[in-house]
């Protein structure tokens, strides 16, 4: 494994995946209970079962997408899975995770006291960065060594 074969885009993908992993442990939803903190529910993280589709569709999809994109650098050029390279599969997963993150911000419980938590907002930012870098990296020219 030659670390020098990684590009700036791969660094962006790795950074977004690390941010996404950290965001999975932060509160996904925030509750505003006002003065009544006794009946206020505990803020869930992305790994809680009551938020089931969140973990695979947002957090794990983004992390697996980043792993596929970076792993594609270390594979031979002609290796494909079902006709697509690993970076193409990673790009599809990254865009899918960003799309899921975007819709969880707009959707969710229809209660006035529920708002997006820090983990949900950071997951959206990380997945948008991951998708943008995954889509734009193959289209940007490589920098010339000085």
C-alpha positions as CSV (number, residue, x, y, z in Angstrom):
1,X,0.0,0.0,0.0
2,X,1.6,3.2,-1.2
3,X,0.3,6.2,0.7
4,X,1.7,8.5,-1.9
5,X,-0.9,7.3,-4.5
6,X,-3.6,9.1,-2.5
7,X,-4.8,12.4,-3.8
8,X,-6.2,15.5,-2.1
9,X,-9.7,14.2,-3.0
10,X,-8.9,11.0,-1.2
11,X,-7.9,13.1,1.8
12,X,-11.2,14.9,1.6
13,X,-13.1,11.6,1.5
14,X,-11.2,10.3,4.5
15,X,-11.8,13.5,6.4
16,X,-15.5,13.4,5.7
17,X,-15.7,9.8,6.8
18,X,-14.0,10.6,10.1
19,X,-16.4,13.5,10.7
20,X,-19.3,11.2,9.8
21,X,-18.1,8.6,12.3
22,X,-17.8,11.2,15.0
23,X,-21.3,12.6,14.2
24,X,-22.8,9.1,14.7
25,X,-22.0,9.4,18.4
26,X,-23.5,12.8,18.8
27,X,-27.2,13.5,19.5
28,X,-29.3,13.0,16.3
29,X,-32.4,14.8,17.5
30,X,-32.7,17.6,20.0
31,X,-35.8,18.1,22.2
32,X,-37.0,21.4,23.6
33,X,-38.9,20.7,26.8
34,X,-38.7,24.1,28.2
35,X,-38.7,24.2,32.0
36,X,-40.1,20.6,32.3
37,X,-36.9,18.6,32.0
38,X,-38.3,15.6,34.0
39,X,-40.5,14.4,31.2
40,X,-38.1,15.2,28.4
41,X,-36.8,12.2,26.4
42,X,-33.1,11.5,26.2
43,X,-31.5,12.7,22.9
44,X,-30.8,9.6,20.8
45,X,-27.5,9.0,18.9
46,X,-27.3,7.4,15.5
47,X,-26.6,3.9,16.9
48,X,-29.9,3.7,18.8
49,X,-32.4,1.1,17.5
50,X,-35.4,3.5,17.6
51,X,-33.7,5.4,14.8
52,X,-33.2,2.2,12.7
53,X,-33.0,3.4,9.1
54,X,-30.6,6.2,10.2
55,X,-27.6,4.0,10.9
56,X,-27.4,2.0,7.7
57,X,-28.7,4.7,5.3
58,X,-26.7,7.7,6.6
59,X,-23.7,6.7,8.7
60,X,-22.7,3.3,7.5
61,X,-23.4,4.0,3.8
62,X,-21.2,7.1,4.0
63,X,-18.4,5.3,5.8
64,X,-18.5,2.3,3.4
65,X,-18.6,4.7,0.4
66,X,-15.4,6.4,1.7
67,X,-13.8,3.0,2.2
68,X,-14.7,1.9,-1.4
69,X,-13.4,5.1,-2.9
70,X,-10.0,4.9,-1.1
71,X,-9.7,1.1,-1.7
72,X,-10.1,1.7,-5.4
73,X,-6.8,3.5,-5.4
74,X,-5.0,0.3,-4.3
75,X,-6.7,-2.0,-6.7
76,X,-5.5,-2.9,-10.3
77,X,-7.0,-0.6,-13.0
78,X,-9.3,-3.2,-14.7
79,X,-10.9,-4.7,-11.6
80,X,-14.7,-4.3,-11.6
81,X,-17.7,-5.5,-9.6
82,X,-20.8,-6.1,-11.6
83,X,-19.3,-3.9,-14.4
84,X,-18.4,-0.9,-12.2
85,X,-15.2,0.0,-10.4
86,X,-15.0,0.3,-6.6
87,X,-14.9,4.1,-6.9
88,X,-18.1,4.2,-8.9
89,X,-19.9,2.1,-6.2
90,X,-18.5,4.4,-3.6
91,X,-19.7,7.4,-5.4
92,X,-23.2,6.0,-5.7
93,X,-23.2,5.2,-2.0
94,X,-21.9,8.6,-1.1
95,X,-24.7,10.4,-3.1
96,X,-27.3,8.0,-1.6
97,X,-26.1,8.8,1.9
98,X,-26.2,12.5,1.2
99,X,-29.7,12.2,-0.2
100,X,-30.8,10.3,2.9
101,X,-29.2,12.9,5.2
102,X,-30.9,15.7,3.4
103,X,-34.3,14.1,3.8
104,X,-33.9,13.4,7.5
105,X,-33.4,17.1,8.1
106,X,-36.7,18.0,6.4
107,X,-38.6,14.9,7.6
108,X,-38.9,13.2,10.9
109,X,-41.3,13.7,13.8
110,X,-43.9,16.4,13.3
111,X,-43.6,17.8,16.8
112,X,-42.7,21.4,17.5
113,X,-40.4,20.4,20.3
114,X,-38.2,18.2,18.1
115,X,-35.3,19.7,16.1
116,X,-32.2,18.4,14.4
117,X,-29.4,17.5,16.7
118,X,-25.7,18.2,16.3
119,X,-25.0,14.7,15.0
120,X,-27.7,15.1,12.3
121,X,-26.4,18.4,11.1
122,X,-22.8,17.2,11.1
123,X,-23.8,14.0,9.3
124,X,-25.5,16.1,6.6
125,X,-22.4,18.3,6.2
126,X,-20.1,15.3,6.1
127,X,-22.2,13.4,3.6
128,X,-22.6,16.5,1.3
129,X,-18.8,17.0,1.4
130,X,-18.2,13.3,0.8
131,X,-20.6,13.2,-2.2
132,X,-19.2,16.4,-3.7
133,X,-15.6,15.2,-3.4
134,X,-16.5,11.7,-4.7
135,X,-18.2,13.2,-7.8
136,X,-15.7,16.0,-8.5
137,X,-12.3,14.3,-7.7
138,X,-12.1,12.3,-11.0
139,X,-12.9,15.4,-13.0
140,X,-10.3,17.7,-11.5
141,X,-6.7,17.7,-12.9
142,X,-3.9,16.3,-10.9
143,X,-1.4,18.7,-9.5
144,X,2.0,18.7,-11.0
145,X,5.0,18.0,-8.8
146,X,7.3,20.9,-8.3
